[in-house]
């Protein structure tokens, strides 16, 4: 069984109860009976398992840390309450605590978690949950959101086997992550180019073993079935082997920006309505990425500040000259973006974007960012004017009035965010 330690799998199947040969065979992913018999005979010879009255038993119980499930869930809930409001541009749909627990059980059902090295790409809450339970020889969380990692670090402390890596997967992975992990869990943004990127990065960090990937459901959008077909073609091209797909078992917390966007269209949804499918994959001897090195999907350069619990992003401009800053809504009737889709053409017009889905066009983007940064640092208007003047080598008296006008409009945006 390429890519899997078959003897480990037999012992995992015996973790909770003894089994007959036939019951073990049912859980061995199609392994031929004669090959299974050979593996069982080797385990019997090593003394790892025993046989009595036609049933097989573990000689020593494999420990499964489940006593602290409730405590781990509470700690995840506390951490979530401390996180900033999710931002649409970062595709921040976070799992519910119940889902993190559900995924944990899927992982421990497939591998001896005591010695496993696990990597989580775009799924920090599940990595944290596993960390809180003390499983795994090493847990690595790779995420591009620095504010999220800061909160995780604050709640987790400096534990030796937990590594938090601030990294955008569009850029090549750090060398120390390559060919290292036994389990990789990934939750890409729900677009085919992101699956190509995330799955490739997963195969780069995987030493051998399992990949768990979240799939968007069949009716997510008009062409979702075709897009899923393309993803399975990518999986085949990478030499990965699907073993199981479980529909609608993963639940997301409905982010504030999505609730606000839907409410402007007269739609009220229950919390946590969005579901995802869980696809289980194993590696093979021919597993390889289809993307290596730099792979750019998002072309714009965005800078962010976090004020209270709101993340506010500004698209930077290549123009380094001073120009009078201005702010105006993307829509005439409302500052709220009416969609959460990456394919919405209005997204191209957005220069300022908040956690509460306020969106604006800007002039003098880089100046607006300096003003916003000053607000986040609680600077008074005179200090902000001086900072802008110094950065753009221009007299403070020449720009004071227009900086003040922009400052007042930005304060309105911020006040709505934190109100």
Steps between C-alpha positions, in 0.01 A plus 500: 500500500712785368531812711349337813657300778267200478596360840424836662159497335422152630589613852289815466202283399553297818526810720142501627412131486621158393410388147475193283710462187197593289433816705862609460483429126198731465706791631812438289399699191480201265819324608513143368429237771828311453699821540303590813568155645874553446488835683298354789746211528787749530318689776433172683868406474605840640253467784319820405168319479361171631231258383238324709194308381520643149532863612804727494596728790758768566770373732535852640228761480572791267427809711235735363484835674131582528459588867560869433262539204265732688784711632656525153167607352461769768849631431429519127176688571689745722759553228230559236343767720836679507561487123437797272186499288561287188581678173360396162819583313685244712227236450459477878218255550591327825384157613272454799658343812284191441652461153855525633414211732349300214813541286718402795323166520544444126873556542544269797307228322762487225839523671678459832478863600753468782790495255344686208618831359203708386481809280193723463470728195223760527334318791653646817214415738532126434874515555447683828240244612743213440768698682273553802444124518872437506499269199773478240875507521487835319223735387563773246245768404573696184280806447530836325306694764748647748226626737351148519838344580564763767177404679580128468844562646349704784261217592740211443821624658848387404447124467789320338307279258276779362640708214316803361621603154388832351514428128301562182488173304532692173869523590740202521491312828783525754745215447454370854135409426565281197455120508439501873141423601284188529163680489404819318161667537403778261203728454564703183283786376232331289650565155686255276824701477520504880450123515785464251720713725402353838513137384842558347631656821350208694691245288817705551480485879372140513759233576254216457147441616173689495355822364157622609351769280174692527291503182220741415162322461351406163256792476727776632474677164383425147820331382600342833474143367734579209744672734502202734574276201802721422616469860483120484702513178762705689500244780563220251777697328671541839498127567263534795239231562150584629378263772180661629275799451253604770235748394392803702674395823703818556323808634621858472416789727317759291732802497369846578580631151282230341209569734521873421522440125196271502299732724537779243328264256218433744624154597549380856682170549553289808842491653729235356296415190800434272627141466802339339586148385804319636718312251763255629808429288811287537838545340663255261847436365430740213358787707632837383378861485378658176603845625840580644664831577315828464132475396318833505120500514422833664674785318428801721715616791284554808603638838290454810447643844296351783296746705313349794370177337480632144750425227517783244689453175622757247624421150833680458580701189815488289489881487740628763421867435275698729142544379199637679335210686130429456252228596172409335275192526511240224119506491301825502225362724709320762861449612438124542626250242199294393686177424762274655603344167853541370350525150296813578623764246454774761802364687728659240381845608569449870797676660389499864325196647394430859399200710142629496507493120520877450669569167630826352686639203803710587720763353841535653488145637841515667414825676169357620687203644732728698199685640328174592818371663516821702142448617583142603794634703280767667702787354340843493436673169809722525727198545334328204546807278867523600550131426346530152700817429824332602433189292420699186744790551233766495413789729244426773319829439433407138320173582345559843143571385473210254660255747250614763205444262623147421561437870139592582361262235728218617388556859140444385604170342689394815220606733255280309745211524553517873147612588 
